Amino acid sequence: MTEREPPLNDEIAQLARELAITPPIDEAKVARVKAAIASGQYRIDPDAIADALIRWSGQTAPSAP
């Protein structure tokens, strides 16, 4: 471990905090989406996906120095 790395206990505590605020998985919705995909009824909107990826990448891109 280097001086800049947080102690493992701190990292575990941070992960536990993040997990505590993560919403639960809606198993029924997952099953419905899986069934729709399997039956060919699930429609994908490539434009919406591209827009979401662009928005997401803008939020996660590192700031310029």
C-alpha positions in Angstrom: 0.0 0.0 0.0 1.3 3.4 -0.9 0.9 6.6 1.2 -1.9 7.8 -1.2 -4.0 4.7 -0.9 -6.7 4.7 1.8 -6.6 2.0 4.4 -8.5 -1.1 3.4 -11.0 -0.6 6.3 -11.8 2.9 5.0 -12.3 1.5 1.5 -14.6 -1.2 2.8 -16.6 1.3 4.8 -17.0 3.5 1.8 -18.2 0.5 -0.3 -20.7 -0.4 2.4 -22.1 3.2 2.4 -22.5 3.1 -1.3 -24.2 -0.3 -1.2 -26.6 1.0 1.5 -27.9 3.7 -0.8 -28.1 1.5 -3.9 -31.7 0.8 -4.8 -32.8 -2.8 -4.6 -33.1 -4.8 -7.8 -36.7 -5.2 -9.1 -36.7 -8.9 -9.8 -40.1 -8.8 -11.4 -39.1 -6.1 -13.8 -35.9 -8.0 -14.7 -38.0 -11.1 -15.5 -40.4 -9.0 -17.7 -37.5 -7.5 -19.6 -35.9 -10.9 -20.1 -39.1 -12.4 -21.4 -39.6 -9.4 -23.8 -36.1 -9.9 -25.1 -36.5 -13.6 -25.5 -39.8 -13.2 -27.4 -38.5 -10.4 -29.6 -40.9 -7.8 -28.2 -38.2 -5.6 -26.6 -37.5 -2.7 -28.9 -34.2 -1.0 -28.6 -33.9 2.8 -29.4 -30.3 3.3 -30.5 -30.7 7.1 -30.5 -31.8 7.1 -26.9 -28.9 4.8 -26.0 -26.4 7.0 -27.8 -27.8 10.2 -26.1 -27.6 8.5 -22.7 -24.0 7.4 -23.3 -23.0 10.9 -24.3 -24.7 12.4 -21.2 -23.0 9.8 -19.0 -19.6 10.3 -20.5 -19.9 14.0 -19.9 -20.5 13.3 -16.2 -17.7 10.8 -15.8 -15.0 12.4 -18.0 -12.0 13.7 -16.1 -11.8 17.5 -15.9 -9.1 19.2 -17.9 -6.2 20.5 -15.9 
